[in-house]
Amino acid sequence: MQKTKKDPFALYIFSKEADAKRALLELPCIKEDEEDGLICTEVLFYGVYRQSDGNYEAVIGGDDLTVELWEQAKEAFEKHGGERKNELRPTKAAAPQPDVPAKPEAVVFVREETAEDGNGTYRIFRAPDAISAKTFLDGQAVSQPLYYLMVETPEGVYCRDIGGMYKEASREHHH
């Protein structure tokens, strides 16, 4: 099943991987981890990868991509020598900070599960809203592979693993 709604994104081509990575690192939500990998503090898809022609592509996108971040990304990509390949402009402006304050202390532990094959530990929590879930996950560090923090909210399930924070794709979006 194709998604009816396409997520906004910016996709640029670079001749050097280092330039693509430097461009992404200019964004406020992209940081480097201890292994020089990239992590994102927002719920977005992002990355740098090599194409068969030897060039590199840098991408950032997702349902939570704001117009402001999209414009910052395009500027950073062009500044570092990127060439636009494709893009979809977001319609969301940065959310004004909601009147509802984040309540990370309202996040409650529900249960811990181990994957049937033994590969993976899931600590499952519940939060009253997405902002509390994200604030809670922001304060948690995950340093081991196959260890997942999952926070169920009315807006969806927010997760954190060794690679950073993400929102679990809802069931109706699987292809």
C-alpha positions as CSV (number, residue, x, y, z in Angstrom):
1,M,0.0,0.0,0.0
2,Q,1.4,3.4,-0.9
3,K,1.0,6.1,1.6
4,T,-1.6,8.6,0.4
5,K,0.3,11.4,2.2
6,K,4.0,11.9,1.3
7,D,6.3,13.1,4.0
8,P,8.2,16.3,3.3
9,F,11.9,16.0,2.7
10,A,15.1,17.5,1.2
11,L,17.4,15.2,-0.8
12,Y,20.7,16.5,-2.2
13,I,23.7,14.9,-4.0
14,F,27.3,15.4,-2.9
15,S,30.6,14.3,-4.4
16,K,32.1,13.8,-1.0
17,E,30.6,12.0,2.0
18,A,32.3,14.4,4.4
19,D,30.5,17.4,2.8
20,A,27.1,15.6,3.1
21,K,27.7,14.8,6.7
22,R,28.9,18.3,7.5
23,A,25.8,19.8,5.9
24,L,23.5,17.6,8.1
25,L,25.5,18.4,11.2
26,E,24.7,22.1,10.7
27,L,21.1,21.3,11.6
28,P,20.2,21.9,15.2
29,C,18.6,18.4,15.6
30,I,21.5,16.4,14.1
31,K,24.5,15.5,16.4
32,E,27.4,13.1,16.2
33,D,27.6,10.1,18.5
34,E,30.7,8.6,20.0
35,E,31.3,6.5,16.9
36,D,31.0,9.5,14.5
37,G,27.6,8.3,13.5
38,L,24.7,10.7,13.2
39,I,21.8,10.9,15.6
40,C,18.7,13.1,15.4
41,T,16.9,14.6,18.3
42,E,13.7,15.0,16.3
43,V,11.4,12.3,15.0
44,L,12.7,12.5,11.4
45,F,14.3,10.2,8.8
46,Y,17.8,11.4,7.8
47,G,21.1,10.1,6.6
48,V,24.0,10.0,4.2
49,Y,24.6,7.1,1.9
50,R,26.6,6.2,-1.2
51,Q,25.0,5.8,-4.6
52,S,26.1,3.3,-7.2
53,D,27.7,6.2,-9.2
54,G,30.0,7.0,-6.4
55,N,28.2,10.1,-5.3
56,Y,26.6,10.5,-1.9
57,E,23.1,11.6,-1.0
58,A,22.0,13.4,2.1
59,V,18.4,13.4,3.1
60,I,16.2,14.7,5.9
61,G,12.5,14.4,6.1
62,G,9.4,13.2,7.8
63,D,6.0,14.2,9.0
64,D,7.5,16.4,11.8
65,L,9.8,18.3,9.3
66,T,8.9,22.0,9.7
67,V,9.3,24.7,7.0
68,E,12.0,26.3,9.1
69,L,14.1,23.1,9.4
70,W,13.6,22.3,5.7
71,E,14.9,25.7,4.7
72,Q,17.8,25.4,7.1
73,A,18.6,22.0,5.6
74,K,18.5,23.2,2.0
75,E,20.8,26.2,2.9
76,A,23.3,23.9,4.6
77,F,23.2,21.4,1.8
78,E,23.9,24.1,-0.8
79,K,26.6,25.8,1.3
80,H,28.5,22.4,1.5
81,G,28.3,21.9,-2.3
82,G,25.2,19.8,-2.5
83,E,23.1,19.7,-5.6
84,R,19.3,19.4,-5.2
85,K,17.9,16.1,-6.4
86,N,14.4,16.1,-5.1
87,E,12.3,17.7,-2.3
88,L,8.8,18.1,-1.0
89,R,8.1,21.3,0.9
90,P,6.5,20.8,4.4
91,T,3.4,22.6,5.3
92,K,4.0,22.6,9.0
93,A,5.5,25.7,10.6
94,A,7.4,25.0,13.8
95,A,4.8,24.2,16.4
96,P,4.5,27.1,18.7
97,Q,5.5,25.7,22.1
98,P,2.3,24.1,23.2
99,D,0.5,25.5,26.2
100,V,0.6,22.0,27.6
101,P,3.9,21.8,29.4
102,A,5.9,18.6,28.9
103,K,5.4,16.3,31.9
104,P,8.2,13.8,31.6
105,E,7.5,12.8,35.2
106,A,4.0,11.7,34.1
107,V,5.6,8.9,32.0
108,V,5.0,5.6,33.7
109,F,6.8,2.3,33.3
110,V,4.4,-0.4,32.0
111,R,6.5,-3.5,31.4
112,E,9.7,-5.0,30.0
113,E,9.6,-7.5,27.2
114,T,12.3,-9.6,25.6
115,A,12.0,-10.4,21.9
116,E,11.0,-14.0,21.2
117,D,14.4,-14.8,19.6
118,G,16.1,-13.2,22.6
119,N,17.5,-10.4,20.4
120,G,16.1,-7.3,21.9
121,T,14.9,-5.8,25.2
122,Y,11.9,-3.5,25.1
123,R,11.1,-1.2,28.1
124,I,7.6,0.0,27.5
125,F,6.2,3.2,29.1
126,R,3.0,5.2,28.8
127,A,2.8,9.0,28.6
128,P,-0.2,11.4,28.5
129,D,1.0,13.1,25.3
130,A,3.8,13.2,22.7
131,I,5.6,16.2,24.1
132,S,6.0,14.4,27.5
133,A,7.1,11.3,25.7
134,K,9.8,13.1,23.6
135,T,11.0,15.1,26.7
136,F,11.3,11.9,28.7
137,L,13.2,10.0,25.8
138,D,15.4,13.1,25.3
139,G,16.7,12.6,28.9
140,Q,17.4,8.8,28.4
141,A,20.6,7.5,27.0
142,V,20.7,4.2,25.2
143,S,24.2,2.9,24.7
144,Q,23.7,-0.8,23.9
145,P,22.3,-2.3,20.6
146,L,19.0,-4.2,20.7
147,Y,17.8,-2.1,23.6
148,Y,14.6,-0.1,23.0
149,L,12.7,2.4,25.1
150,M,9.1,2.7,23.8
151,V,6.6,5.3,25.1
152,E,2.9,4.8,24.1
153,T,0.9,8.0,23.7
154,P,-2.4,9.0,22.2
155,E,-0.4,10.4,19.2
156,G,1.6,7.2,18.6
157,V,4.5,5.3,20.0
158,Y,7.8,7.2,20.4
159,C,11.0,5.2,20.7
160,R,14.6,5.5,21.4
161,D,17.4,3.1,20.6
162,I,21.2,3.4,20.2
163,G,20.6,5.3,16.9
164,G,18.4,8.0,18.5
165,M,14.7,8.9,18.8
166,Y,12.0,8.0,16.3
167,K,8.3,7.5,16.0
168,E,7.1,4.0,15.3
169,A,5.3,3.8,12.0
170,S,1.6,3.2,12.6
171,R,0.2,-0.1,11.3
172,E,-1.7,1.4,8.4
173,H,1.5,2.9,6.9
174,H,3.3,-0.4,6.3
175,H,3.8,-1.2,2.6
